[in-house]
Amino acid sequence: MQKKTDQWSSKIGFILSSAGAAIGLGAIWKFPYMTGMNGGGAFFLLFIGFTIIIGLPLLIAEFIIGRGAQKEAISAYKVLAPKSGWSIIGRLGVFGAFVLMSFYSVVGGWVLIYSTISIPGLIIKDGANYEQLFATITGNPGITILGHALFMIINIVVISFGIKNGIEKVSKILMPLLFVFFIILVIRAVTFEGAMEGLAFFLQPDFSKITGESVLYALGQSFFSLAVGISVMVTYSSYLKKDVSLPMSAGSISIMNIFVSLLAGLAIFPIVFSFGLEPAEGPGLLFMVLPEAFAQMPFGELFLSLFLLLFLFAVLTSSFSMLEIITSAFTSNKQRSRTKVAWISGIIVFIAGIPAALSSSSLANFKLFGLTVFDASDFLVSNVILPVGCLLIAIFIGFRMDKALVKQEFSYGYNLSNGTYQLWFQLIRWLIPITIVIVFLGSLGLI
């Protein structure tokens, strides 16, 4: 295969950048409120199970496709299955990344706004109503669209610099700091009065609260949080050298993702129950809980500002991967300027995201199948595009891609046993497709 001119400079750079693509809104923002809305501990266990049994093998599969072809999402399938229709997987992935980015950047704009106003200490105040603050920010069309626009501009600038000098450079510096500050937050959260009730909600499973829809959401969350199903990791791994073990890298990323999700739950739910908040609050949960926690700490304003800035970075590293898959799809022939394509793609995503940005204000009463534009976009990506994309990727690896190349890419960098390879391959070929179909049909009430 043709060697990529732009590559990750190191294994740790690739892992941290890929972890950054996975660890963002999925683990820190979406996981807590999805857990709160779907039964707490039981949802968490389902999420861990799906991540290990389904998400991890699929992450390896995407890595194999990308590095095996040394091409971005759409071209990879054309190289590995020429003169066939399998490139539809890559096209679905690019479309999914586009839809995901259109509402993801709205939340990124919220984080950007919160980060900005936290610096002069405008969030934490005596008697402050953090629920009202969130409603004020998200309910103001001008503020949300401005945040959405600024967030997209940051993405465009970083993607314009490419892989090594853009995505990797910032990921290696700030991702470790996010872990440190999250641990500090957890230590403080579990010391609040009433924290044990929150820990019990999060860690003690109550399967009576689990429905078919909850199982679908847990499956979708495992895909969302690992960024699998939209071929983002196909694009990222296409820049990877052959001396890096794909299974070991995928395992590291999955462990980090579960760990951050655990930290998010340990930080959020003790605070939720300590302050009498509702765990099923929804997308605004994190923005109302964090200020409550930091307000109780010495130098709380400073720590809130630092954490929000690092949280903003985690959100950005995830969004980088989405804009990268779109940009790389249109620069694969090297005839178009990366900078120009990044700006054009970013502007189009910004325009497409305006309805989602207005879902809490001007378009609050506009519904699609009973959902706001923001929630409908989230549902389409998390519960339709991601499962379908994962299903097609599993079928492609299991039945279409050259088996010798699959095993070769699986084995590079660290020679795992043949039994390990066979277990992974059978999961990809049979268990994962069957599980996705059963869960998907069950959520629709068809079985």
C-alpha positions in Angstrom: 0.0 0.0 0.0 1.1 3.6 -0.6 2.7 5.2 2.4 1.1 8.2 3.9 3.2 11.4 3.8 1.7 12.7 7.1 2.0 10.3 10.0 1.9 10.2 13.8 5.4 10.9 15.2 5.0 8.3 18.0 2.9 5.5 19.4 2.0 7.6 22.4 1.0 10.5 20.2 -1.4 8.2 18.3 -2.9 6.7 21.4 -3.4 10.1 23.1 -4.8 11.6 20.0 -7.2 8.6 19.4 -8.1 8.7 23.1 -8.8 12.4 22.7 -11.0 11.5 19.7 -12.9 9.1 22.0 -12.7 10.9 25.3 -14.7 14.0 25.0 -18.4 14.8 25.2 -19.1 11.0 25.0 -17.4 10.2 28.3 -17.5 13.5 30.2 -20.8 15.1 29.1 -23.1 12.5 27.6 -22.3 9.5 29.7 -23.4 11.0 33.1 -26.8 12.2 31.8 -27.4 9.0 29.8 -26.6 7.0 32.9 -28.9 9.2 35.0 -31.8 8.8 32.6 -31.4 5.0 32.2 -31.1 3.6 35.7 -27.6 4.4 37.0 -25.4 1.4 37.8 -27.2 -1.1 35.5 -26.6 1.2 32.5 -23.0 1.6 33.5 -22.5 -2.2 33.6 -24.2 -2.6 30.2 -21.9 0.2 28.9 -18.8 -1.6 30.2 -19.9 -4.9 28.7 -20.7 -3.5 25.3 -17.4 -1.5 25.3 -15.3 -4.6 26.0 -17.2 -7.2 23.9 -18.3 -5.0 21.0 -16.7 -1.6 21.1 -13.1 -2.8 21.5 -13.1 -5.4 18.7 -14.7 -2.9 16.4 -12.1 -0.3 17.3 -9.4 -2.9 16.3 -11.3 -3.5 13.1 -11.3 0.1 12.1 -7.6 0.4 12.9 -7.0 -2.6 10.6 -8.9 -1.1 7.8 -7.2 2.2 8.0 -3.6 1.1 8.4 -4.1 -1.8 6.0 -5.2 0.5 3.2 -3.1 3.5 4.3 -6.1 5.6 3.1 -8.8 7.8 4.7 -12.3 6.5 5.3 -13.8 6.4 1.8 -10.7 5.5 -0.2 -9.7 2.8 2.3 -12.7 0.6 1.2 -12.0 1.3 -2.4 -8.4 0.1 -2.0 -9.4 -3.0 0.0 -12.5 -3.9 -2.0 -12.0 -2.4 -5.5 -14.9 -2.2 -7.9 -17.4 -2.8 -5.2 -20.0 -0.9 -3.3 -18.2 -1.2 0.1 -17.1 2.4 0.0 -20.7 3.1 1.2 -19.3 2.4 4.7 -16.9 5.3 4.4 -19.5 7.6 2.9 -21.9 6.8 5.7 -19.1 7.5 8.2 -18.4 10.9 6.6 -22.1 11.7 6.7 -22.4 10.6 10.3 -19.3 12.7 11.3 -21.0 15.7 9.5 -24.3 15.3 11.4 -22.4 14.5 14.7 -20.2 17.6 14.3 -23.2 19.8 13.6 -24.7 19.3 17.1 -21.4 18.4 18.9 -20.0 21.8 18.1 -23.1 23.4 19.7 -22.2 21.7 23.0 -18.6 22.6 22.3 -19.8 26.2 22.1 -21.5 25.9 25.5 -18.2 24.7 27.0 -16.3 27.5 25.3 -18.7 30.1 26.7 -18.6 28.6 30.2 -14.8 28.5 30.0 -14.6 32.2 28.9 -17.0 33.6 31.6 -15.3 31.4 34.3 -12.0 33.2 33.9 -13.1 36.5 35.4 -15.1 34.5 38.0 -18.5 35.2 36.6 -20.0 31.7 37.3 -19.4 31.0 41.0 -21.3 33.5 43.1 -23.1 33.5 46.5 -26.7 32.4 45.9 -26.1 31.7 42.2 -28.7 29.6 40.4 -26.6 27.4 38.0 -29.7 25.9 36.4 -30.9 29.3 35.5 -27.5 30.3 34.2 -27.5 27.3 31.9 -31.0 28.1 30.6 -30.0 31.7 30.0 -26.9 30.8 27.9 -28.6 28.0 25.9 -31.8 30.0 25.5 -30.0 33.0 23.9 -29.7 32.6 20.1 -26.9 35.1 19.7 -24.7 33.5 22.5 -25.2 29.9 21.3 -24.5 30.7 17.6 -21.4 32.8 18.6 -20.1 29.9 20.7 -20.9 27.5 17.9 -19.0 29.7 15.4 -15.9 30.2 17.6 -15.7 26.5 18.4 -15.8 25.7 14.6 -13.0 28.2 13.9 -10.7 26.6 16.5 -11.3 23.2 14.8 -10.6 24.6 11.3 -7.4 26.2 12.4 -6.0 23.0 14.1 -7.1 20.7 11.2 -5.4 23.1 8.7 -2.0 22.3 10.4 -2.4 18.6 9.8 -1.8 15.5 12.0 1.6 15.9 13.5 1.7 19.6 14.0 -1.9 20.1 14.8 -3.9 17.2 16.4 -0.9 15.3 17.9 1.0 18.2 19.4 -1.9 19.6 21.5 -3.1 16.1 22.5 0.2 15.1 24.0 0.3 18.1 26.3 -3.2 18.5 27.7 -4.9 15.1 27.7 -2.9 13.9 30.8 -3.8 17.1 32.6 -7.5 16.3 32.2 -7.1 13.1 34.1 -5.3 14.9 37.0 -8.1 17.5 37.4 -10.8 14.8 37.1 -9.2 12.9 40.0 -9.1 16.1 42.1 -12.8 16.6 41.4 -13.7 13.0 42.3 -11.8 13.3 45.6 -13.8 16.4 46.5 -17.1 15.1 45.3 -17.2 12.0 47.4 -16.6 14.1 50.6 -19.9 15.9 50.2 -22.7 15.1 52.6 -25.1 12.8 50.9 -22.4 11.6 48.4 -22.9 8.0 49.3 -26.5 8.0 47.9 -25.0 9.2 44.6 -22.4 6.5 44.6 -25.0 3.9 45.3 -27.1 5.1 42.4 -24.1 4.9 40.1 -22.4 1.7 41.3 -25.3 -0.5 42.5 -27.1 -1.8 39.5 -30.9 -1.9 39.4 -31.8 -3.9 36.4 -35.6 -3.3 36.9 -35.0 0.1 35.4 -33.5 -1.3 32.2 -35.7 -1.3 29.1 -35.0 -2.3 25.5 -34.4 1.3 24.7 -31.9 1.5 27.6 -30.0 -1.4 26.1 -29.9 0.4 22.7 -28.7 3.6 24.4 -25.9 1.7 26.2 -24.8 0.1 22.9 -25.0 3.5 21.2 -23.0 5.1 24.1 -20.2 2.5 23.7 -20.0 3.3 20.0 -20.2 7.1 20.7 -17.6 7.1 23.4 -15.1 5.1 21.3 -15.8 7.0 18.1 -16.4 3.8 16.2 -19.0 3.3 13.4 -18.2 6.5 11.5 -14.7 5.4 10.3 -13.0 8.2 12.3 -10.5 5.6 13.5 -10.0 4.3 10.0 -8.7 7.8 9.1 -6.6 8.1 12.2 -5.0 4.7 11.8 -4.2 5.4 8.2 -1.4 7.7 9.5 0.0 5.0 11.7 3.4 3.2 11.3 3.5 -0.6 11.1 5.5 -1.1 14.3 2.5 -0.2 16.5 0.3 -3.0 17.8 -3.3 -2.2 16.9 -4.9 -4.5 19.6 -2.7 -3.1 22.3 -3.4 0.5 21.2 -7.2 -0.2 21.0 -7.1 -1.8 24.5 -5.3 1.2 26.0 -7.8 3.6 24.4 -10.8 1.5 25.7 -9.4 1.3 29.2 -8.8 5.1 29.3 -12.3 5.6 28.0 -14.0 3.4 30.6 -11.8 5.0 33.3 -12.8 8.5 32.4 -16.5 7.5 32.2 -16.0 6.0 35.7 -14.4 9.2 37.0 -17.3 11.2 35.4 -19.8 9.2 37.3 -17.9 9.3 40.5 -17.6 13.1 40.2 -21.1 13.9 39.0 -23.6 11.7 40.9 -22.3 12.3 44.4 -22.8 16.1 43.7 -26.2 15.5 42.1 -27.6 13.8 45.1 -25.8 16.0 47.6 -27.4 19.1 46.2 -30.8 17.6 45.5 -30.5 17.8 41.7 -32.2 15.4 39.3 -29.9 12.7 37.8 -32.2 12.5 34.8 -31.8 16.2 34.1 -30.5 15.6 30.6 -27.8 17.4 28.5 -27.5 20.3 30.9 -26.6 18.1 33.9 -22.8 18.7 33.7 -23.1 22.5 33.4 -25.2 22.7 36.6 -23.2 20.2 38.7 -19.6 21.3 38.1 -20.1 24.9 39.5 -21.8 23.4 42.6 -18.8 21.3 43.3 -16.1 23.9 42.7 -18.0 26.5 44.7 -17.3 24.3 47.8 -13.6 24.2 47.2 -10.8 26.6 48.2 -9.9 28.6 45.1 -13.0 27.1 43.5 -13.2 29.8 40.8 -9.6 29.1 39.7 -10.1 25.3 39.6 -13.4 25.7 37.8 -11.7 27.8 35.1 -8.8 25.3 34.7 -11.1 22.3 34.6 -13.4 24.0 32.0 -10.4 24.8 29.8 -9.2 21.2 30.0 -12.8 20.0 29.4 -12.9 22.3 26.4 -9.7 20.7 25.1 -11.2 17.2 25.5 -14.2 18.3 23.5 -12.0 19.8 20.9 -9.8 16.6 20.5 -13.0 14.7 19.8 -14.3 17.3 17.3 -10.9 17.4 15.6 -11.4 13.8 14.5 -14.8 14.5 13.0 -13.6 17.5 11.0 -10.5 15.5 10.0 -12.5 12.6 8.5 -14.5 15.1 6.4 -11.4 17.1 5.4 -9.3 14.1 4.5 -12.1 12.6 2.4 -11.9 15.7 0.1 -8.1 16.0 0.1 -7.2 12.3 -0.5 -6.1 13.0 -4.1 -3.7 15.7 -2.9 -5.0 18.1 -5.5 -7.0 20.2 -3.0 -5.5 22.4 -0.3 -6.1 21.0 3.2 -6.5 24.6 4.5 -9.1 25.5 1.9 -11.1 22.3 2.3 -11.0 22.6 6.1 -12.4 26.1 6.0 -15.1 25.1 3.4 -16.1 22.0 5.4 -16.1 23.9 8.7 -18.3 26.6 7.3 -20.8 24.1 5.9 -20.9 22.2 9.3 -21.5 25.5 11.1 -24.4 26.4 8.9 -25.9 22.9 9.3 -25.5 23.2 13.0 -27.5 26.4 13.4 -30.9 24.6 13.9 -29.4 22.5 16.6 -27.9 25.7 18.2 -31.4 27.2 18.3 -33.1 24.1 19.7 -33.3 25.6 23.2 -34.5 29.0 22.0 -36.1 30.0 18.6 -36.7 26.5 17.5 -37.6 25.0 20.8 -41.1 24.2 19.7 -40.0 22.7 16.3 -40.1 18.9 16.6 -38.9 16.0 14.4 -40.6 12.8 15.5 -41.3 14.5 18.9 -37.6 15.6 19.3 -35.9 18.9 19.0 -33.4 19.2 16.1 -30.5 18.8 18.6 -32.0 15.6 20.1 -33.1 14.2 16.8 -29.5 14.7 15.4 -28.1 13.0 18.5 -30.6 10.1 18.2 -29.9 9.7 14.4 -26.1 9.4 15.0 -26.0 7.5 18.3 -28.8 5.0 17.7 -29.0 4.6 13.9 -25.8 5.6 12.0 -23.3 4.3 14.5 -24.9 0.9 15.0 -25.4 0.5 11.2 -21.9 1.6 10.5 -20.5 -0.8 13.1 -22.6 -3.6 11.6 -21.3 -3.0 8.1 -17.7 -2.7 9.4 -18.0 -6.1 11.2 -19.4 -7.7 8.0 -16.7 -6.2 5.9 -13.9 -7.4 8.1 -15.5 -10.8 8.6 -16.5 -11.6 5.1 -14.9 -9.3 2.5 -11.5 -8.0 3.5 -8.5 -10.2 2.6 -8.0 -12.5 5.6 -4.2 -12.6 5.3 -4.0 -8.8 5.5 -6.4 -8.7 8.4 -4.3 -11.2 10.4 -1.1 -9.4 9.4 -2.3 -6.0 10.6 -3.6 -7.6 13.8 -0.2 -9.1 14.5 2.1 -6.2 13.7 4.0 -4.7 16.7 3.1 -7.4 19.2 2.7 -11.0 18.2 -0.4 -12.1 20.0 -1.4 -15.7 20.0 -3.4 -17.3 17.2 -6.1 -18.0 19.8 -6.4 -14.3 20.6 -6.7 -13.5 16.9 -9.3 -16.2 16.4 -11.4 -15.1 19.3 -11.4 -11.5 18.1 -12.2 -12.6 14.5 -15.2 -14.8 15.5 -16.5 -11.9 17.7 -16.3 -9.6 14.7 -17.7 -12.1 12.2 -20.6 -13.5 14.2 -21.3 -12.3 17.8 -21.1 -8.5 17.1 -23.4 -8.4 14.0 -26.0 -10.6 15.6 -25.9 -8.6 18.8 -26.3 -5.3 17.0 -29.2 -6.6 15.0 -31.0 -8.1 18.0 -30.6 -4.9 20.1 -31.7 -2.7 17.3 -34.8 -4.8 16.5 -35.6 -5.1 20.2 -35.5 -1.3 20.6 -38.1 -1.0 17.8 -40.3 -3.5 19.5 -40.0 -6.0 16.6 -38.7 -8.9 18.7 
